[in-house]
């Protein structure tokens, strides 16, 4: 009789452990998804600010239409990007285009002094900081989640229930290079 009670207690502990591990995996997966959505919120804010900036500077930058068109193209590609890697690549290209635009703005004293341009640049800088924080938080959550998927015994449960690794938000190496601007 005592052996039966011990067996039932062990089975109950085992079952509770399985439930705890499964629930922990679900919680981490949902935190990763939430972190991704937070990046999306900040990217939307960025995408909404860009047309305002382009509109304000386009009258001053008659000779720099190509720069403005690159920003607009990069924004449109970023809006249509899907998945973590696609979004990272598109956002990296957009960051490069914005850097080029800001470098050109520096060459126009009247534009540089324009209050609307200064305000929009400040808003974009603030948004860039928020995006960077959101990316870091997302990658931290992905690391925690992926680690949990790989350690024993949760790897067994994750495999059984079909949990998959999540991708990190990585900016492609080509997009990390400094922007070269020729103002001749």
C-alpha positions in Angstrom: 0.0 0.0 0.0 2.8 2.4 0.9 4.5 1.6 -2.5 1.3 2.6 -4.3 1.1 5.9 -2.5 4.7 6.6 -3.2 4.2 5.8 -6.9 1.1 8.0 -7.1 3.0 10.9 -5.4 5.9 10.5 -7.9 3.5 10.4 -10.8 1.8 13.5 -9.5 5.1 15.3 -9.1 6.2 14.2 -12.6 2.9 15.4 -14.1 3.1 18.8 -12.3 6.7 19.2 -13.5 5.6 18.5 -17.1 2.8 21.0 -16.8 5.1 23.6 -15.3 7.7 23.2 -18.0 5.0 23.4 -20.8 3.5 26.5 -19.2 6.9 28.1 -18.9 7.6 27.5 -22.6 4.2 29.0 -23.5 4.9 32.0 -21.3 8.3 32.6 -22.9 6.9 32.2 -26.4 4.2 34.7 -25.7 6.8 37.1 -24.3 8.8 36.8 -27.5 5.7 37.5 -29.5 4.9 40.5 -27.4 8.4 41.9 -27.7 8.1 41.6 -31.5 4.9 43.5 -31.4 6.6 46.3 -29.4 9.2 46.6 -32.1 6.3 46.9 -34.6 4.8 49.7 -32.6 8.1 51.7 -32.7 8.6 51.0 -36.4 5.1 52.2 -37.2 5.9 55.4 -35.3 9.1 55.8 -37.3 7.3 55.0 -40.6 4.7 57.7 -39.8 7.3 60.4 -39.1 9.3 59.9 -42.3 6.6 61.3 -44.8 6.4 64.4 -42.6 10.2 64.9 -42.7 10.3 64.3 -46.5 7.5 66.8 -47.0 9.2 69.5 -45.0 12.7 69.1 -46.6 11.7 68.5 -50.2 11.2 72.2 -51.1 14.7 73.0 -49.8 16.4 70.1 -51.5 15.6 70.5 -55.1 18.9 69.1 -56.1 18.7 66.2 -53.8 15.6 64.4 -55.1 17.5 61.1 -55.4 18.2 61.1 -51.6 14.5 61.8 -50.9 13.4 59.0 -53.3 15.8 56.6 -51.6 14.2 57.4 -48.3 10.7 56.9 -49.6 11.7 53.6 -51.4 13.3 52.3 -48.2 10.3 53.3 -46.2 8.0 51.5 -48.6 10.1 48.4 -48.5 10.2 48.5 -44.7 6.4 48.7 -44.6 6.0 45.6 -46.8 8.8 43.6 -45.1 7.7 40.4 -43.3 9.4 38.2 -40.8 12.2 39.0 -38.4 15.0 38.8 -41.0 13.2 40.6 -43.7 12.2 43.3 -41.4 15.7 43.7 -40.0 17.1 44.0 -43.5 14.5 46.5 -44.7 14.9 48.6 -41.5 18.6 48.6 -41.9 18.3 49.9 -45.4 15.9 52.6 -44.1 18.3 53.6 -41.4 21.0 54.0 -44.0 18.7 56.2 -46.2 17.8 58.3 -43.2 21.5 58.8 -42.3 22.1 60.0 -45.9 19.2 62.4 -45.6 20.4 63.8 -42.3 23.9 64.2 -43.7 22.5 66.2 -46.7 20.3 68.3 -44.4 23.5 69.4 -42.7 24.6 71.0 -46.0 21.6 73.3 -46.1 21.9 76.0 -43.3 18.3 77.3 -43.8 17.0 73.7 -43.6 19.2 72.9 -40.6 17.7 75.9 -38.8 14.1 75.1 -39.7 12.1 74.4 -36.6 10.0 71.7 -38.1 13.0 69.8 -39.5 14.7 70.1 -36.1 11.6 68.8 -34.3 11.2 65.9 -36.7 14.9 65.0 -36.5 14.5 65.0 -32.7 11.4 62.8 -32.9 13.2 60.3 -35.2 16.2 60.2 -33.0 14.0 59.5 -30.0 12.2 56.8 -32.0 15.5 55.3 -33.1 16.4 55.0 -29.4 13.1 53.3 -28.6 13.6 50.9 -31.6 17.0 50.0 -30.3 15.7 49.3 -26.9 12.8 47.2 -28.3 15.2 45.2 -30.4 17.5 44.6 -27.5 14.5 43.5 -25.3 13.2 41.2 -28.2 16.7 39.6 -28.6 16.9 39.1 -24.8 13.6 37.4 -24.8 14.5 35.2 -27.8 17.7 34.2 -26.1 15.8 33.2 -22.9 13.2 31.3 -25.0 15.7 29.5 -27.3 17.8 28.6 -24.3 14.8 27.0 -22.6 14.1 25.1 -25.7 17.6 23.6 -25.7 18.1 22.6 -22.1 17.1 19.4 -20.5 14.3 18.4 -19.7 12.4 21.2 -21.4 13.9 20.3 -24.7 12.0 17.0 -24.7 8.7 18.7 -24.0 9.4 21.5 -26.5 10.2 18.9 -29.1 7.1 16.9 -28.3 4.8 19.9 -28.5 6.4 21.5 -31.6 8.0 24.6 -30.1 10.5 26.1 -32.5 13.5 28.4 -32.1 12.8 32.1 -32.8 15.1 34.3 -34.9 17.1 37.1 -33.5 16.6 40.6 -34.9 19.9 41.1 -36.6 20.9 44.0 -38.9 22.8 42.7 -41.9 26.5 43.4 -41.9 26.2 45.5 -45.1 23.7 47.8 -43.4 26.0 48.4 -40.4 28.6 50.3 -42.5 28.8 54.0 -42.1 27.0 56.0 -44.8 29.2 57.7 -47.3 27.8 61.1 -48.5 29.4 63.1 -51.4 28.2 66.7 -51.3 30.1 67.9 -54.3 
